[in-house]
Each structure stands twice: as C-alpha cells, then as structure tokens.
Amino acid sequence: EISLRNLIDTDVLLDIALDRKPHSGPSGRLLDYLQRRPGTGCFAWHTASNLHYLTKAGRSGFDAKSFLASLSSFLEVAPASTPALRFALNLDMTDFEDAMQAAAASAWGADVIATRNLRDFRKSPIPAQSPASLLCTLASS
C-alpha cells in the first residue's frame, strides 16, 4: 500500500462540510481513508479560519468548530511560518490562497495536494490530484 502524505485543500473539506453533491462522496471517502491512517493527512492552518467563515451560514445546524475538532483528531495542521509565507509569495501561481496551500503542503512535507481545483495548482511545486484520482492512486498498491 502506498503511503503518501496528503494536504487536503479547503474545497475538499467544504464539499464534506456543506454536503456539496456529487463532490462530497469522493471527498468523504478520502477522509475516511486518511482517518484509518493517522499521520498521512493534513490541512493548512488558514483553512481552519476559511472553513469556519464559509460554513457559518452555509448549512443549517452545522457546527464548524466541532467539524474542525473532528478533523484535527486525525489530520495534522501544516505549520505556518514566516518562511512558508515567503515561499508562497514567490510561487508563480495566480491565486495567492492556492499558493499558501502549496506552501503549507511543502512545509509539512506533503507528496500531493487533494483538491478539485487542479487548474490553479498547475504550477504548484507539490502535485495536485482530485479526491477521486487520489483514492485510485492510494488503492493501486
């Protein structure tokens, strides 16, 4: 079995938090996979605040803090630092938030970024895969 280190992009977590079909299916299966393999997944520090903010009014009865607490029980949080910010600032990526995701992935030592936004990660130093594609990669061993 392949043991890749995976950064989970905000959009993947939002798919689950907001139950955005059909994307929540593969995203949920990826998180289930990572939950059974502690230490193989992380999310960026700034993802926590973005997710909390974006889900406040997005789903009735949804508790963002509980969701984040659950995630942090099996996903690590990539370190935030001045060097990581400088790294993001120097990346040739059009979306700065995506550059911050790539910098977080690099700082944590991720092998891949799980995202549905593959186009904006074309110039990322860490390759990106969709949740469905990543699940196939992880299962192919």
C-alpha beads as a LAMMPS data file, in Angstrom:
LAMMPS data file: protein, C-alpha beads

141 atoms
140 bonds

1 atom types
1 bond types

-500.0 500.0 xlo xhi
-500.0 500.0 ylo yhi
-500.0 500.0 zlo zhi

Masses

1 110.0

Atoms # bond

1 1 1 0.000 0.000 0.000
2 1 1 1.278 3.434 -0.956
3 1 1 1.811 5.753 1.999
4 1 1 1.620 9.286 0.634
5 1 1 1.463 12.419 2.749
6 1 1 -1.571 14.432 1.649
7 1 1 -2.614 18.039 2.161
8 1 1 -6.388 18.422 1.910
9 1 1 -7.389 21.683 0.230
10 1 1 -10.199 23.810 1.618
11 1 1 -12.559 22.975 -1.266
12 1 1 -12.441 19.263 -0.400
13 1 1 -13.314 19.960 3.229
14 1 1 -16.086 22.342 2.185
15 1 1 -17.543 19.619 -0.043
16 1 1 -17.988 17.500 3.066
17 1 1 -19.000 20.279 5.463
18 1 1 -21.645 21.647 3.086
19 1 1 -22.548 18.226 1.616
20 1 1 -21.915 19.507 -1.924
21 1 1 -23.014 16.653 -4.146
22 1 1 -21.587 14.885 -6.116
23 1 1 -18.219 16.011 -4.732
24 1 1 -18.914 15.102 -1.110
25 1 1 -18.793 11.381 -1.980
26 1 1 -15.156 11.103 -3.116
27 1 1 -14.078 13.754 -0.604
28 1 1 -15.697 11.834 2.249
29 1 1 -14.140 8.552 1.117
30 1 1 -10.716 10.221 1.042
31 1 1 -11.142 11.498 4.591
32 1 1 -12.303 8.031 5.704
33 1 1 -9.132 6.589 4.157
34 1 1 -6.936 9.141 5.944
35 1 1 -8.756 8.641 9.245
36 1 1 -7.679 4.994 9.183
37 1 1 -4.062 6.104 8.568
38 1 1 -3.149 8.809 11.103
39 1 1 -0.205 10.968 10.144
40 1 1 -0.862 10.743 6.393
41 1 1 -3.084 13.810 6.047
42 1 1 -3.065 17.474 6.955
43 1 1 -4.733 20.759 6.194
44 1 1 -3.327 24.273 6.139
45 1 1 -3.605 26.466 9.219
46 1 1 -5.533 29.132 7.304
47 1 1 -8.008 26.514 6.068
48 1 1 -9.479 26.370 9.577
49 1 1 -10.490 30.031 9.583
50 1 1 -11.637 29.948 5.939
51 1 1 -13.761 26.863 6.557
52 1 1 -15.271 28.301 9.729
53 1 1 -16.136 31.565 7.981
54 1 1 -17.557 29.937 4.834
55 1 1 -19.746 27.423 6.674
56 1 1 -21.317 29.786 9.228
57 1 1 -24.380 30.387 7.071
58 1 1 -23.887 27.532 4.624
59 1 1 -25.685 24.647 6.328
60 1 1 -28.391 24.709 8.947
61 1 1 -27.308 23.170 12.231
62 1 1 -23.701 22.730 11.082
63 1 1 -21.138 23.238 13.855
64 1 1 -17.872 24.320 12.229
65 1 1 -15.876 24.113 15.454
66 1 1 -16.976 20.525 16.060
67 1 1 -16.159 19.662 12.444
68 1 1 -12.674 21.162 12.807
69 1 1 -12.169 19.364 16.128
70 1 1 -13.106 16.095 14.453
71 1 1 -10.723 16.755 11.549
72 1 1 -7.876 17.611 13.906
73 1 1 -8.327 14.261 15.658
74 1 1 -6.799 12.506 12.635
75 1 1 -5.458 15.231 10.315
76 1 1 -2.463 17.309 11.261
77 1 1 -2.270 21.045 10.745
78 1 1 0.553 22.138 8.473
79 1 1 2.873 24.621 10.172
80 1 1 2.511 28.312 9.458
81 1 1 5.689 30.355 9.478
82 1 1 7.380 33.376 8.005
83 1 1 9.469 31.201 5.649
84 1 1 6.294 29.440 4.454
85 1 1 4.663 32.799 3.719
86 1 1 7.750 33.959 1.816
87 1 1 7.723 30.684 -0.116
88 1 1 4.058 31.272 -1.077
89 1 1 4.802 34.847 -2.131
90 1 1 7.499 33.614 -4.503
91 1 1 5.436 30.908 -6.186
92 1 1 4.325 31.549 -9.763
93 1 1 0.676 30.818 -9.027
94 1 1 -2.186 33.148 -9.943
95 1 1 -4.294 32.561 -6.806
96 1 1 -2.448 33.530 -3.616
97 1 1 -4.630 31.355 -1.379
98 1 1 -3.681 28.356 -3.528
99 1 1 -0.022 29.380 -3.235
100 1 1 -0.486 29.368 0.548
101 1 1 -1.927 25.831 0.279
102 1 1 1.103 24.757 -1.764
103 1 1 3.476 26.381 0.741
104 1 1 1.698 24.630 3.624
105 1 1 1.959 21.323 1.760
106 1 1 5.661 21.896 1.201
107 1 1 6.273 22.891 4.834
108 1 1 4.527 19.717 6.041
109 1 1 6.342 17.507 3.548
110 1 1 3.226 16.528 1.607
111 1 1 3.564 14.435 -1.536
112 1 1 0.262 15.551 -3.016
113 1 1 -2.476 18.168 -2.619
114 1 1 -6.043 16.843 -2.745
115 1 1 -8.177 19.453 -4.496
116 1 1 -10.856 19.818 -7.135
117 1 1 -9.156 22.998 -8.322
118 1 1 -6.489 21.292 -10.427
119 1 1 -6.155 24.148 -12.918
120 1 1 -4.908 26.637 -10.328
121 1 1 -2.346 24.151 -8.991
122 1 1 -0.626 23.511 -12.345
123 1 1 2.440 25.495 -11.230
124 1 1 2.451 24.173 -7.671
125 1 1 5.700 22.571 -6.509
126 1 1 3.542 19.847 -4.944
127 1 1 1.402 17.948 -7.476
128 1 1 -2.364 18.116 -7.116
129 1 1 -4.943 15.383 -7.649
130 1 1 -8.691 15.257 -7.303
131 1 1 -10.011 13.256 -4.350
132 1 1 -11.300 10.519 -6.702
133 1 1 -7.989 10.294 -8.560
134 1 1 -6.000 10.300 -5.325
135 1 1 -8.145 7.463 -3.947
136 1 1 -7.290 5.425 -7.056
137 1 1 -3.595 6.190 -6.606
138 1 1 -3.691 5.203 -2.938
139 1 1 -5.595 1.993 -3.662
140 1 1 -3.386 0.938 -6.588
141 1 1 -0.653 -0.572 -4.476

Bonds

1 1 1 2
2 1 2 3
3 1 3 4
4 1 4 5
5 1 5 6
6 1 6 7
7 1 7 8
8 1 8 9
9 1 9 10
10 1 10 11
11 1 11 12
12 1 12 13
13 1 13 14
14 1 14 15
15 1 15 16
16 1 16 17
17 1 17 18
18 1 18 19
19 1 19 20
20 1 20 21
21 1 21 22
22 1 22 23
23 1 23 24
24 1 24 25
25 1 25 26
26 1 26 27
27 1 27 28
28 1 28 29
29 1 29 30
30 1 30 31
31 1 31 32
32 1 32 33
33 1 33 34
34 1 34 35
35 1 35 36
36 1 36 37
37 1 37 38
38 1 38 39
39 1 39 40
40 1 40 41
41 1 41 42
42 1 42 43
43 1 43 44
44 1 44 45
45 1 45 46
46 1 46 47
47 1 47 48
48 1 48 49
49 1 49 50
50 1 50 51
51 1 51 52
52 1 52 53
53 1 53 54
54 1 54 55
55 1 55 56
56 1 56 57
57 1 57 58
58 1 58 59
59 1 59 60
60 1 60 61
61 1 61 62
62 1 62 63
63 1 63 64
64 1 64 65
65 1 65 66
66 1 66 67
67 1 67 68
68 1 68 69
69 1 69 70
70 1 70 71
71 1 71 72
72 1 72 73
73 1 73 74
74 1 74 75
75 1 75 76
76 1 76 77
77 1 77 78
78 1 78 79
79 1 79 80
80 1 80 81
81 1 81 82
82 1 82 83
83 1 83 84
84 1 84 85
85 1 85 86
86 1 86 87
87 1 87 88
88 1 88 89
89 1 89 90
90 1 90 91
91 1 91 92
92 1 92 93
93 1 93 94
94 1 94 95
95 1 95 96
96 1 96 97
97 1 97 98
98 1 98 99
99 1 99 100
100 1 100 101
101 1 101 102
102 1 102 103
103 1 103 104
104 1 104 105
105 1 105 106
106 1 106 107
107 1 107 108
108 1 108 109
109 1 109 110
110 1 110 111
111 1 111 112
112 1 112 113
113 1 113 114
114 1 114 115
115 1 115 116
116 1 116 117
117 1 117 118
118 1 118 119
119 1 119 120
120 1 120 121
121 1 121 122
122 1 122 123
123 1 123 124
124 1 124 125
125 1 125 126
126 1 126 127
127 1 127 128
128 1 128 129
129 1 129 130
130 1 130 131
131 1 131 132
132 1 132 133
133 1 133 134
134 1 134 135
135 1 135 136
136 1 136 137
137 1 137 138
138 1 138 139
139 1 139 140
140 1 140 141
